[in-house]
Amino acid sequence: MPKNIKISKDMILEAAFEIVRKDGMEKLSNRELANKLDCSIRPIYYQFQNVEEMQKELYKKIEKYFYKFLMDHMVDDIPKYKQIGINYIKFAKKEKKLFQTLFMSEIGLTPNAFISKVGEDYEEIAKMIKISTNLNDDDIKDFHTKMWIFCHGIASLVANNTIHLENKQIEQLLSYEFQALMLLEENPNNKWVLKEENK
């Protein structure tokens, strides 16, 4: 990079994004950023007060990219809310390091905390749930939380290379969980009754 180009905050964040995307948050440092930007570490200190501030801004950038990924990979022949779950797991499969940063790191969020965030992204998802179910506004977030924790469990296993699932398997698992939760909504007092062993 030519030395007369000013290093902006956006340039630093983009470089940080690429480092984390490839190697994870543990590889991110001012020295790595300076190497990638072909500059000294001075511009990095100038643009950010400390590492925590940069990580916070980077997290927002990754989160925005995550939501865009969820919405940009929609198809017409699958219910939209189901696709959100599918794309969540696909993100973990394709962008393992970014997923780990969002949900499996110290600066990340638990699924429950992530879902409880209020904003345009959640409102869009809530609309999709309304289309796919007969739930009222009070029940939507609870249903979404249960569904998301299930998705997150699968996604975490995928992100850590613990399991390998084909797209059809992912779709089937989400369908089973969705149907099970809908049955529970219709019959909230349902209990798992274990059959007694034959004596």
Secondary structure, DSSP 8 states (H G I E B T S, - for coil): --TTS---HHHHHHHHHHHHHHH-GGG--HHHHHHHHTS-SHHHHHH-SSHHHHHHHHHHHHHHHHHHHHHHT--TTS-HHHHHHHHHHHHHHH-HHHHHHHHSSTTS--HHHHHH--SHHHHHHHHHHHHH----HHHHHHHHHHHHHHHHHHHHHHHTTS----HHHHHHHHHHHHHHHHHHHH-TT----------
